[in-house]
Each structure stands twice: as C-alpha cells, then as structure tokens.
Amino acid sequence: MRHPMKLGNILAAVAVFAAVSVTGPPVALGAGAPTVTRADPATLGDIVGAVGVGDVPAQYVIMADTSTSMRFDNRYGGLKESLRAFFAALAPEDQLTLITFDTSARIAYQGKVGRSPDALIAKLPAQADGQGTDIGKAIEAAVGALKSKGTPAIASVVLVTDGEHKPQSGSAYRFTGGYAWQTLHNEVAQLHKTSLSAYDLPIAGAKGAALLGKVFPHPIDLPARSIDDVTRLLEGPKDRVLKDKLRAALAADLAQGASVSWPAGSPITGDTSTVTATVHSGTSKIPLSLTDLAVDSSDGTFTVTPAVHELHVPAGGSADLPLRVTWKVPGRGWAYHSSFDASTKLTLHATVASPWSATLQDDLGIAYAPKLTGESSSIGARAEIGRPWFYNIVLLILVLLAALAAYANYRRPQLGQVLAVNAPGVAAPTLVSLAGRGRSAVLPTQETHDRQPLHVRIVRRNGSRLLRLRAGAEERLLPPDVRTVVRGMAYEWVFNGRIPTQRSAPVVDMTPARFTPAAASGQPVPQPTPAPAAPPPSASVPAVEPVSGSQPSTVSSSTPAPPLLSGTRAYPAAPPPAPAQPPAAPATRPPLTSPQPPPRADLPIADQPAARID
C-alpha cells in the first residue's frame, strides 16, 4: 500500500536544502588558532642549560707551587683536594695544562680534562720537596702552553703559591723586571685569544703571585687566608670561563633578529577575515619576544587588529601571528555572484627583545637589541558583493510553496470527471462536468435537476479518491463508476468516459447508512435481498432502466404502481405516462471518449441493509 507523503518530511528536506544553499557547506571550527606562549625571564643557569656551553672548549693553565714551604700546614695536600674539585667541575672537552714549579718548571699533564679528576691529580708529585721558587719559569711555561697550536680561543691562567719569588742565581728571571719579563709580556699580547683571564692565588699572604701582572694584563687577585679557601676561590676562574663560553656561543646570534612573512594571494575575504602572519627567528640559540604589537593599513577601509599583545618566537623557529581584519566592502549589487578585488599594504610594528635580555646585560654585559625585518607587505582582498543569499531565500520560499501546493493537491485534489444524476423514472441521466470547478463546488438544481443543490468535493480515504456529495443534511462518499441511490436519486461519478444509463453500473443504495470504504476497495460485499416485485400494472410504463441495446419494459397504467423501496425507506412511484402515447425507444447518446464497455461484473455492491433495484 502506498503511504501518503508527510508534510513534516517535505518541510524538513526543504529546510536542509535551504540551509546548505544560504550558508554553504559546514565549516570546521576551531581548527585551531595558533598557540601563543609567553616566555619568562631566564637566569644564567637557564641560559647555560639552553645554549649547551659544554660544546664550547676552553683552556685552563694551572701553575702549582711544589716548593718545600707547601708542606707547612698541609698546604700541598689541601691544594690537591681543591684541584680535584675544580677539575670535576670542568667540561670533559676542556683542555688542561698542569704545571708544577719550584726552582724549575715542569708540565705534569697537558690534554683534555676528561671525566676522571683522580687521574689528573695522580700526575702531580706525591710530595712538595722543591728547594726554591722561580715564578718566572712557571709563567714562561704557561705562556708556552698558551701559544700551542690548536688550543681553544678561551683561556684562563691560575697561579697558586705560598711564597716569594726566589729563583736560583742562573735564572733568566732572577730580577722582577728586564728583558725576559718583557719578552713574555709581548708574547702574551700576540696571542689570538677571544678571552684570556689570569688569576693569582697567594696562600697566607704570599707576595710572589703579584709578578703575574708583569706578563698578563689585568690579573685578578684571589687571596686565600688558608688552603681551605682555595676551593672556593677557584670557582672564580671557572665562572669566568663559563661566561666567556656563553659569549662565544651567543656571538653569532647577536647580529640576528626577527623577520615577518605574509600570506600570498588574497587572504582577506569578506567583511571580516583572519590573516595569519608568520614571525621567524634568525637566531639559533636566543629566543625572541615581540611586544606592543600593532598593524597599520595603507587603505582606510581596512582595520587590522593583532589577536595577541605579545608573541614568543623560539630560537631557530617561528610563530604564527593571527590578525583580525575588518573591511568596509563597497555596496552590493543584485547579481547572484559578483566579486570585488582590492589590495592594501600592511605594516607590523613591534618591540623585539628576548626574555634573556636582562640576564645577558647584567651577567654577561651583552646589550642585545634585535631588529624586525619584512614588517611590510601588500595583501590582496576579495569580497563577494552579489546577493546569493537573496536568491536562495526566494528559491526556498518557492520550494516551500510548491511543497505546500503539492501536499494540498494531494490531500484536496481538483474536481474532475463527470457526475451523472438520475431522477426517478427518467431514462437518460443528467451529466454534470466537474472539471474546472476547483477543489469543491456547489451544483445548482438547474444544472443537476435535483431537488436541492449538491455540494461536491474529492476526498481521500485509505489511499483511494472518493467524491463526497452532500445534499442538505445527507452526505455520501461516491466511489468511481459505482451507481449510488440517495433519496430516490441515482448518482454515479463517471471515470471511464461512457454515458451511464439506469443499468450501466452497479446500484448501491446509500440511503440508510454512510458509504463504507469496503465498497470502494473492491472487497466482496454481501448481496442485499431484492425487494418483492410489484404486481403487473394495467398500463405500460417504463419500469426499469434499460440496458444498452434493449427496449424498456412496460407495465399497466390501470393499477397505481406501488412505492419503490430502498432499505427501510419508501419512496412514491413516479406518475404514469399518458396512456395514448406508446413508449418511445430511449435515445442513445454516443460515448464521451470511447465505445461503451461491457458490463462490469467485478464492481462490488456496498454492504447495506437493502439495495434498490429499479
């Protein structure tokens, strides 16, 4: 069985179509906005960990006094322990030159620090048993180590002694001045070192360490009241070298800054858009930060606002900067699709710095001021100035109206075909065309020859179309091509184009009860018991409706015809015709569209208490 269309389903489908037409395909949101992080100020330890200064080698030259005076108060043993801790804090790739001196100077070890401080301490003499203190020869050995090929550009020299300069008589440095000292000074001045620091560490007020200044510029004095202070004081050279390593590692970044790249094409679309500029870092180790962000446009119809106020760019990386663009698009036309193209020059303004800037300035003495390049670019814009939404809405309304009209036509179709009306005793029916009368009509008595106007309308019951006929208080549902008798009048809704006669279709008396859908569905219906035949009349009158091709029968007119019975309701018989006139053969009208079909025996008779048989 076909089910009727549901209005809700129609409207839902139309609404989906309209939503896609007006708004376009769904957009994934949220795709994600770029993550903008803010860098916190860094300490020197943070910078050391981030830069990785272990890869930057340095050279350490240690001059240790091994004269007999170092035995006093276990100074030599304390010096070994201090050096053990000092070596353990150095990077394994650092280079070490370990010099011991008394009346002469000897290189105990020269090479990489490695990972075993004990192995380095083992290179020192077991006891301090030298007879004199020749600081000049120790400095000469140190200068020779600094001059060696392949040594790092960062160097630190440390002199540890507890006595005065007491060389032997044949020493070139017997005096504290002269040619030999000047020669060492000149050799140091010619060294190709990016960083060279010298430290004299006198123990218990020793005065010989001051001679270091005759060769090295600006030596740093680290006086130790006792041997216990040596470990702490050795942190100074180590920290100084660490900072020198940082300066060397960051030297290449100090000339670099940030650059901006802009999207190509026409990224600005419509009244509001989001344009993403990308900020790239030119540094390899120093992170950058952009603050006080602002964007200017050369065209006053564009207003650009950065989505963030501060942007952090990692070293060697990049960060996206979302920009909200508002465009005052020119007036729209009435075309369905029409685009407008424009361009504007955008300029990014920002203060470029680094979260390390304060530490670099305070601890390393580096004033870092990066620059911003590529801050300006021309950006294209394109806007749709047509009115597709207007036409889509009009189309939506038309589709809705069409859907409503289709639904209304389905539920209340237009009148059509022909209504045949037979009055009692009249052989030929009155044919009333229902076409062109709309969805419902009132048929006047002048047109139907009925006793009162007829109200007709097509309705649907269980998927079948029926003609609803109402005359006064009586209302019946007429199935197609079924002759129905109501109040003595015979009605037939003609579908097949033939001219119905009194016997051309099954007769269904619908007077006692309303028509039931069983009569229209073709289901078998019990046959009603025919009424008893009337006695023969005295005069010949038409008694029954003739079947196609037959002559009407006659009855006598001397005896009045009994009333016709229809179920439980009786109707008076029609008046007899004039006796002098013989009955004439009924006029035969041609078919409306096709010859008369054979009688249809498959049409059911409605299940009613009684059927009228004329």
C-alpha positions in Angstrom: 0.0 0.0 0.0 1.3 3.4 -0.9 1.5 5.7 2.1 0.7 9.4 1.7 3.6 11.9 1.9 4.1 13.6 5.2 4.2 17.4 5.3 6.8 17.3 8.0 9.2 15.2 5.9 8.8 17.6 3.0 9.5 20.7 5.1 12.5 19.0 6.8 14.1 18.2 3.4 13.4 21.7 2.1 14.9 23.3 5.3 18.1 21.2 4.9 18.4 22.3 1.2 17.9 26.0 2.2 20.5 25.8 5.0 23.1 24.5 2.6 22.2 26.9 -0.1 22.3 30.0 2.1 25.2 29.3 4.4 27.3 26.9 2.2 29.0 23.8 3.4 29.7 23.4 7.1 33.0 24.8 8.3 35.1 23.2 10.8 35.7 25.3 13.6 38.0 25.7 15.5 40.7 24.3 13.6 42.8 25.6 15.6 44.1 29.0 16.5 47.8 29.3 16.9 49.2 28.8 20.3 51.0 31.9 21.6 53.2 31.4 24.6 54.8 33.9 26.8 58.5 33.4 27.8 59.5 34.1 31.4 62.8 35.8 32.2 65.7 33.4 32.3 68.5 33.0 34.9 72.1 32.4 33.9 71.7 28.8 34.7 68.7 28.6 32.4 70.8 30.1 29.6 73.7 27.8 30.2 71.4 24.8 30.0 69.7 26.1 26.9 72.8 27.0 25.0 74.8 24.0 25.9 78.2 25.5 26.6 79.8 22.1 27.1 80.3 22.1 23.4 82.5 25.2 23.6 86.0 24.2 24.7 88.3 26.3 27.0 91.9 26.1 28.0 93.0 26.1 31.7 96.6 26.5 32.7 97.3 25.7 36.3 100.6 26.6 37.9 101.0 24.7 41.3 103.9 25.5 43.8 105.7 22.4 44.9 108.4 24.0 47.0 109.2 22.7 50.5 107.2 25.5 52.1 103.9 24.0 50.7 104.4 21.1 53.3 103.5 23.5 56.0 100.0 23.2 57.4 99.3 20.5 54.8 99.1 23.2 52.1 100.1 20.8 49.3 97.6 18.2 50.3 94.9 20.8 50.6 95.8 22.2 47.1 95.4 18.7 45.6 91.9 18.4 47.0 90.9 21.8 45.8 92.2 21.0 42.3 90.3 17.7 42.4 87.0 19.5 42.9 88.0 22.1 40.3 88.8 19.5 37.6 85.5 17.7 38.3 83.5 20.9 37.5 85.2 21.4 34.1 83.7 20.1 30.8 85.3 16.9 29.6 86.3 18.6 26.3 88.2 21.4 28.0 91.9 21.4 27.7 94.2 21.4 30.7 97.9 22.2 31.2 99.1 21.3 34.7 102.5 22.9 35.6 104.4 22.3 38.8 107.3 24.6 39.7 110.0 25.2 42.4 113.5 26.1 41.1 112.3 24.9 37.7 109.0 24.4 35.9 107.7 21.1 34.6 104.5 20.2 32.6 102.9 17.4 34.6 99.9 17.0 32.2 98.7 18.5 29.0 95.5 17.4 27.3 91.7 17.1 27.7 90.2 17.2 31.1 88.3 14.0 30.6 86.0 12.5 33.2 88.5 11.3 35.8 89.7 14.1 38.2 91.7 11.5 40.2 93.7 10.6 37.1 94.7 14.3 36.8 95.7 14.6 40.4 97.9 11.5 40.1 100.0 13.4 37.6 101.2 15.7 40.4 104.2 14.9 42.6 103.4 12.9 45.7 105.3 15.4 47.9 106.3 19.0 47.7 110.1 18.9 48.1 111.5 21.7 45.9 114.3 23.9 47.2 113.3 27.2 45.6 110.5 29.2 44.0 111.1 30.5 40.4 107.7 32.1 39.4 109.3 33.5 36.2 110.0 30.0 34.9 106.4 28.9 35.8 104.9 31.9 33.8 107.2 31.1 30.9 105.9 27.5 30.7 102.3 28.8 30.9 102.9 31.2 28.0 104.4 28.4 26.0 101.2 26.3 26.6 99.0 29.2 25.5 101.0 29.5 22.3 100.5 25.9 21.4 98.6 25.2 18.1 95.0 24.1 18.3 94.3 25.5 21.7 90.9 27.0 22.4 90.2 30.7 22.0 89.1 30.9 25.6 91.9 30.6 28.2 92.3 31.0 31.9 95.7 31.1 33.8 95.8 30.4 37.5 99.0 30.8 39.7 98.9 29.1 43.2 101.9 29.8 45.5 102.6 30.3 49.2 106.0 32.1 49.0 108.0 34.8 47.4 109.9 34.7 44.1 113.3 33.2 45.0 115.0 31.9 41.8 118.5 30.5 41.6 121.3 32.7 40.5 121.4 31.4 37.0 117.7 32.0 36.3 116.7 34.5 33.5 114.0 35.8 35.9 116.4 36.4 38.8 115.1 40.0 38.8 111.5 41.1 38.7 112.0 43.1 35.6 114.0 43.2 32.5 114.2 41.8 29.0 112.9 38.3 29.9 109.8 39.6 31.5 109.1 42.0 28.7 109.5 39.2 26.2 106.8 37.2 27.9 104.6 40.2 28.0 105.0 40.7 24.3 104.2 37.1 23.5 101.0 37.2 25.5 100.0 40.3 23.6 100.3 38.5 20.4 98.1 35.6 21.4 94.9 35.1 19.3 92.5 34.6 22.1 89.0 35.9 22.3 89.1 35.7 26.1 92.2 35.4 28.3 92.0 35.8 32.1 94.8 35.5 34.7 94.3 34.8 38.4 97.0 34.9 41.2 96.0 33.0 44.2 98.5 33.7 47.1 98.3 31.5 50.2 98.9 33.1 53.6 99.9 36.5 52.2 102.5 35.3 49.7 103.8 38.2 47.6 105.2 36.4 44.6 101.9 36.0 42.9 101.9 39.7 42.0 104.5 39.0 39.3 101.7 37.6 37.2 100.7 41.2 36.3 104.1 41.8 34.6 103.1 39.4 31.8 99.2 39.2 31.7 97.1 42.3 31.6 94.8 43.0 34.5 95.3 39.8 36.6 92.7 39.1 39.2 94.0 38.7 42.8 92.3 35.9 44.8 94.0 36.0 48.2 93.5 32.9 50.3 94.0 33.2 54.1 94.4 29.5 54.3 94.4 26.5 52.0 90.8 25.9 52.8 89.9 29.0 50.8 91.4 27.7 47.6 88.4 25.5 46.6 86.1 28.4 46.9 88.4 30.9 45.1 88.9 28.5 42.2 85.2 29.0 41.4 86.1 32.4 40.1 88.1 31.3 37.1 85.6 28.6 36.4 82.7 31.0 36.3 84.6 33.5 34.3 85.4 30.9 31.7 81.7 29.8 31.7 80.6 33.3 30.9 83.3 33.6 28.2 81.9 30.4 26.7 78.4 31.8 26.7 79.6 35.0 25.0 81.4 32.9 22.4 78.3 30.7 21.8 75.9 33.6 21.5 78.2 35.8 19.4 76.6 34.7 16.1 73.1 35.4 17.4 73.8 39.0 18.5 73.6 40.3 14.9 70.3 38.4 14.2 66.7 39.4 14.8 63.2 38.5 13.6 61.6 38.6 10.1 57.9 38.5 9.0 56.4 36.6 6.2 52.9 37.3 4.9 50.4 35.1 3.2 50.2 35.1 -0.6 47.2 35.7 -2.8 44.1 37.3 -1.4 43.7 36.1 2.2 41.2 38.8 3.1 37.7 37.7 2.1 34.5 39.4 3.0 33.7 41.9 5.8 35.7 40.1 8.5 38.7 37.8 8.0 41.6 36.3 9.9 45.0 36.7 8.3 48.0 34.9 9.7 51.4 36.4 9.5 54.4 34.3 10.5 57.3 35.6 12.5 60.6 33.8 12.0 63.6 33.9 14.3 67.0 34.5 12.8 68.8 33.3 15.9 69.9 29.8 16.7 70.1 30.0 20.5 68.5 33.2 21.8 64.7 33.2 21.9 62.8 36.3 20.8 59.7 38.1 22.1 57.6 40.7 20.3 55.6 43.1 22.4 53.5 46.3 21.7 52.1 44.7 18.6 50.2 46.9 16.1 49.4 46.8 12.4 48.8 49.7 10.1 47.0 49.6 6.7 47.6 51.9 3.8 43.9 51.7 2.9 41.5 53.3 5.4 38.8 50.7 4.5 40.8 48.1 6.3 41.2 47.8 10.1 43.7 45.3 11.4 44.0 44.2 15.0 46.5 41.6 16.3 44.8 38.8 18.2 47.6 38.8 20.8 49.6 41.5 22.6 52.8 39.5 23.0 54.3 36.8 20.8 57.2 34.5 21.8 59.3 33.1 19.0 61.6 30.1 19.9 65.3 30.2 18.7 65.6 29.0 15.2 61.8 28.6 14.9 58.7 30.6 14.0 55.3 31.6 15.5 52.0 32.5 13.8 50.5 35.9 14.5 46.8 35.9 13.8 45.4 39.3 12.6 41.7 40.2 12.6 40.9 42.2 9.5 37.7 44.3 9.1 36.9 45.5 5.6 34.3 48.0 4.7 33.3 46.3 1.4 31.7 48.6 -1.3 27.9 48.4 -1.9 26.5 45.2 -3.1 24.7 44.7 -6.4 21.8 42.4 -7.4 23.8 39.8 -9.3 23.8 36.3 -7.9 27.7 36.2 -8.0 29.9 39.2 -8.2 33.3 39.8 -6.7 35.3 42.9 -5.8 39.1 42.8 -5.6 41.4 45.2 -3.7 44.8 45.3 -2.0 46.4 47.1 0.9 49.8 47.5 2.4 50.1 46.1 6.0 52.9 47.1 8.3 53.6 45.3 11.6 55.0 47.4 14.4 56.5 45.6 17.4 59.2 45.9 20.1 61.6 43.0 19.5 63.6 41.7 22.5 64.5 38.5 24.3 63.4 37.0 27.6 67.2 36.6 28.2 67.9 40.4 27.6 68.1 41.3 31.3 70.4 38.4 32.2 72.6 38.9 29.2 73.0 42.5 30.1 73.6 42.0 33.9 75.7 38.9 33.9 77.4 38.9 30.6 77.5 42.6 29.7 75.7 41.9 26.4 73.2 44.5 25.2 71.0 42.6 22.8 68.7 44.7 20.6 67.3 42.6 17.7 65.7 44.1 14.7 62.5 43.3 12.8 62.6 42.9 9.0 59.9 42.2 6.4 57.4 44.0 8.5 55.5 45.5 5.5 53.8 43.7 2.6 50.9 44.2 0.2 48.0 41.9 0.9 45.2 41.1 -1.6 41.5 41.2 -0.7 38.4 39.8 -2.5 34.8 40.1 -1.4 31.6 38.6 -2.8 29.3 41.6 -3.4 26.5 39.6 -5.1 23.3 38.5 -3.3 23.2 34.8 -3.5 21.5 34.7 -0.1 18.6 36.7 -1.5 18.1 34.3 -4.4 18.5 31.3 -2.2 15.8 32.6 0.2 13.5 33.2 -2.8 14.2 29.7 -4.0 13.5 28.4 -0.5 10.2 30.2 -0.4 9.2 28.9 -3.9 10.2 25.3 -2.9 8.1 25.6 0.3 5.1 27.0 -1.7 5.5 24.2 -4.2 5.7 21.6 -1.4 2.6 23.0 0.3 0.7 23.1 -3.0 1.7 19.5 -3.8 0.6 18.5 -0.3 -2.7 20.4 -0.6 -3.4 19.0 -4.0 -2.7 15.5 -2.7 -5.0 16.0 0.3 -7.6 18.0 -1.6 -7.3 17.3 -5.3 -9.1 19.3 -8.0 -12.5 18.2 -9.1 -12.7 16.3 -12.3 -14.6 13.8 -14.4 -18.4 13.7 -14.7 -21.2 13.4 -12.2 -24.3 11.5 -13.6 -27.6 12.3 -11.9 -30.7 10.2 -12.5 -34.1 11.3 -11.2 -36.7 8.5 -10.6 -38.4 7.4 -13.8 -36.0 9.3 -16.1 -34.2 7.1 -18.5 -31.3 9.4 -19.5 -29.1 10.8 -16.7 -28.1 14.4 -16.4 -24.3 14.7 -17.0 -22.6 17.4 -15.0 -18.9 18.1 -15.8 -16.8 18.7 -12.6 -13.7 19.8 -14.4 -12.5 23.3 -13.8 -14.6 23.8 -10.7 -11.7 24.0 -8.3 -11.5 21.8 -5.2 -15.1 22.0 -4.2 -18.3 23.2 -5.9 -22.0 23.7 -5.3 -24.1 22.3 -8.2 -27.4 24.2 -8.5 -30.7 22.5 -9.1 -31.0 24.0 -12.6 -27.8 22.1 -13.6 -28.5 18.7 -11.9 -32.3 18.7 -11.9 -32.1 17.5 -8.3 -34.5 18.7 -5.7 -31.8 20.8 -3.9 -28.2 22.0 -4.6 -25.4 19.5 -4.3 -22.1 20.2 -2.6 -19.3 18.1 -4.0 -15.6 17.7 -3.1 -12.9 15.0 -3.7 -11.5 13.4 -0.5 -9.0 10.6 0.2 -9.8 7.6 2.3 -7.2 4.8 2.8 -5.3 6.0 -0.3 -8.4 6.0 -2.5 -10.1 9.0 -4.0 -13.8 9.4 -3.3 -16.4 12.1 -4.3 -18.0 13.5 -1.2 -21.6 14.5 -2.1 -23.8 16.5 0.3 -27.4 17.4 -0.3 -28.9 19.2 2.6 -28.3 17.1 5.7 -27.4 14.0 3.7 -23.8 13.3 2.9 -22.3 10.3 1.0 -18.9 9.2 -0.4 -19.1 8.1 -4.0 -16.5 5.7 -5.3 -15.7 5.9 -9.1 -18.1 4.2 -11.5 -20.5 3.0 -8.8 -24.1 4.0 -9.1 -25.4 5.1 -5.7 -29.1 5.9 -4.9 -29.8 8.5 -2.3 -33.3 9.8 -1.6 -34.5 8.1 -4.7 -31.9 9.9 -6.8 -29.2 7.9 -8.6 -25.7 9.4 -8.7 -22.6 8.0 -10.5 -19.1 9.5 -10.6 -18.1 8.6 -14.1 -14.4 7.9 -14.7 -14.2 5.9 -17.9 -15.9 8.4 -20.2 -19.0 6.3 -21.0 -22.6 7.6 -20.8 -24.2 5.8 -17.9 -27.7 4.6 -18.1 -30.0 3.2 -15.4 -28.4 -0.2 -15.7 -24.8 0.7 -16.7 -23.2 0.4 -13.3 -23.8 -1.5 -10.1 -26.5 0.1 -8.0 -25.7 0.8 -4.4 -28.4 2.2 -2.1 -26.6 4.5 0.3 -29.7 5.9 2.0 -29.8 4.0 5.3 -26.1 4.5 6.2 -23.0 6.3 5.0 -20.8 4.8 2.4 -18.1 2.5 3.9 -14.6 2.2 2.3 -15.3 -1.5 1.7 -17.4 -0.6 -1.3 -14.6 1.3 -2.9 -11.8 -1.1 -2.1 -13.1 -3.9 -4.2 -13.7 -6.3 -1.3 -16.6 -8.7 -1.5 -19.8 -7.4 0.0 -22.9 -9.5 0.8 -25.6 -9.0 -1.7 -28.8 -7.4 -0.4 -32.1 -9.1 -0.6 -34.1 -7.7 -3.5 -37.5 -6.2 -2.8 -40.6 -8.2 -3.9 -41.7 -7.5 -7.4 -44.6 -5.2 -7.9 -47.8 -6.6 -9.4 -48.4 -6.1 -13.1 -49.7 -2.7 -13.9 -52.7 -2.1 -16.0 -50.9 0.3 -18.3 -47.5 0.1 -19.9 -44.9 2.5 -18.3 -41.2 2.3 -18.2 -40.4 0.2 -15.1 -36.7 -0.3 -15.2 -33.7 1.4 -16.7 -32.9 -0.2 -20.0 -29.6 -2.0 -20.5 -27.6 -0.9 -23.6 -29.3 -2.3 -26.7 -32.6 -3.4 -25.1 -36.1 -1.9 -25.1 -37.7 -0.7 -21.9 -40.4 -3.0 -20.5 -44.0 -1.8 -19.9 -46.5 -2.2 -17.1 -50.2 -1.5 -17.0 -51.3 2.0 -16.0 -54.7 1.0 -14.7 -53.3 0.0 -11.3 -51.2 2.5 -9.4 -47.6 1.4 -9.1 -46.5 0.7 -5.5 -43.9 2.9 -4.0 -40.2 1.9 -4.6 -38.4 0.5 -1.6 -34.8 1.3 -0.6 -33.8 -0.5 2.6 -36.3 0.7 5.2 -37.2 3.9 3.5 -40.1 4.0 0.9 -40.4 6.5 -1.9 -43.6 7.1 -4.0 -43.6 5.7 -7.5 -43.3 8.0 -10.5 -46.7 9.2 -12.1 -47.8 7.0 -15.1 -47.3 8.4 -18.6 -50.1 9.4 -20.9 -52.0 6.2 -22.0 -52.4 7.4 -25.6 -48.7 7.6 -26.3 -46.8 4.4 -26.7 -43.4 4.3 -25.1 -40.7 5.6 -27.3 -37.4 3.9 -27.5 -34.8 5.7 -25.4 -32.4 7.9 -27.2 -28.9 6.5 -27.4 -26.1 9.0 -27.0 -22.6 8.4 -28.3 -19.8 7.7 -25.8 -17.9 10.6 -24.4 -14.4 9.3 -25.3 -14.7 5.6 -26.2 -17.4 2.9 -27.1 -19.5 1.5 -24.2 -17.6 -1.2 -22.4 -19.2 -4.5 -21.5 -21.0 -4.5 -18.2 -18.5 -4.7 -15.3 -19.4 -7.7 -13.1 -16.4 -7.1 -10.8 -17.8 -3.9 -9.2 -19.0 -4.7 -5.7 -22.3 -3.8 -4.2 -21.9 -2.0 -0.9 -22.8 -3.9 2.3 -26.1 -2.2 3.1 -29.3 -3.4 4.7 -31.1 -3.3 1.3 -30.4 -2.4 -2.3 -32.8 -0.7 -4.6 -33.3 -2.5 -7.8 -35.2 -0.5 -10.4 
